[in-house]
Amino acid sequence: MSDAALPPLSIADVQRAVTEELDRIGEVIDPLGALFADAGFELALVGGPVRDAMLGRPHHDLDFTTSAQPDDTERLLKKWGGGGTWDMGRDFGTIGARRGPWVVEVTTYRSESYDPSSRKPSVDYGTSLSGDLGRRDFTVNAMAVRLPGRQVEDPYGGVVDLAHRLLRTPGRPEDSFSDDPLRMLRAARFAAQLGFTVDPGVVEAMTAMASRISIISAERVRDELVKLICAPYPRLGLTLLVDTGLADLVLPELPALRLEADEHHRHKDVYEHTLTVLEQSIDLESRLPDGGPDFVARFAALMHDVGKPRTRRFVEDGAVTFHHHDVVGAKLTRKRMKALRFSNDEIEAVAKLVELHLRFHGYGTGEWTDAAVRRYVRDAGDQLERLHILTRADCTTRNKRKAERLARTYDALESRISRLAEEESLAAMRPALNGEEIMALLDLTPGPEVGAAYRFLMELRIDEGVLSPEAAAERLLAWWATRR
């Protein structure tokens, strides 16, 4: 995962890949093409499925474009799929259907553009495949396969661009980004997903027009960022966002990590360190139950040091400190994710990881008490596995001996967690007495005092391990007597 794009492909490899993929999906595209043709309409496989077919990336979700109007499309898809269709995209001319494992979406030829001050496109139906392709974002997405004859349409040189792994717009990038500013983020996202280089003219236009991204809704910006961060090569996309100035507008905490040059090298390059931590966290995603890509783990890696610019201090001997950057970073993370309209669960998960990412280093070189291990597990909660990943990924030292020592220390911590989890059921750690038992013992009604008593017992559980209900009751009564 470097800054460099992937090596080019040969045209012969591209042609071979698309032929194989069209044969594989022939059971869908051929009868569907014949169905539309018999009804007097044009139909073409278009966009991502064509691009990915040439890259040898199979799809079961297929996109088509047609001369048919939505009502006609819906009628024909009911014949093809046996009746099950959906029309949530009808306002944009899109009708969907499913048949077995195949999901298709068919969209009427379109011609859409943005009002300079509007967040929403005005949609007009087009009259030709060439016109529809001309309004698409990049040449590699402006290719189609006419059906049922499987004739490739490539009016803008998408095949060559794909072989060269190059992102270029069908027309002037300034016109494309003026019509839909989100395409600037999509350029970064496709670079991250496909490992492509972005054409210099596109980069220049992105830089000049970055401020236009402000008319795009936070939700659409968020969705592009999630896809970018969950892509195979996120460094490519993130670097492009920073270099063009787009990150200053959609994720300003990232470029802020490029602290001014430190000629005495008293602290590491925080921006490059962050991208490395992200990449190393991706390499560890196999530890997670679903194996990744995992947005929460990746975004926590990206945001874990965003508190450093706010907390950097130069002390008398010339050293640099970032005290409490974990706490400040968690606050900044919450603020940014709220602005991007993430869910509360996602916000709290990422912010918790950012706030806890230094906790491991607070316990020295491995002198962990059982109480410290319990507290670590309690505070991490359901984010423990992700915290393991972030903590390990945060080691980017080039000192091999130091890296190995940190890895051994964390191995030991994980072993301690496993042992205590087996002995004490750490995942379900709770006091020996519940709320009702506390109220009965202390003759209380529900209120703050019950919560204080519960917290006392929880601290006992963490500090001393499992207590019997009798021992817990005795300790609670002694504690309660000191409060009266």
Order of alpha helices (4+ residues) and beta strands (2+ residues): alpha-alpha-beta-alpha-beta-alpha-beta-beta-beta-beta-beta-alpha-beta-beta-alpha-beta-alpha-alpha-beta-alpha-alpha-alpha-alpha-alpha-alpha-alpha-beta-beta-alpha-alpha-alpha-alpha-alpha-alpha-alpha-alpha
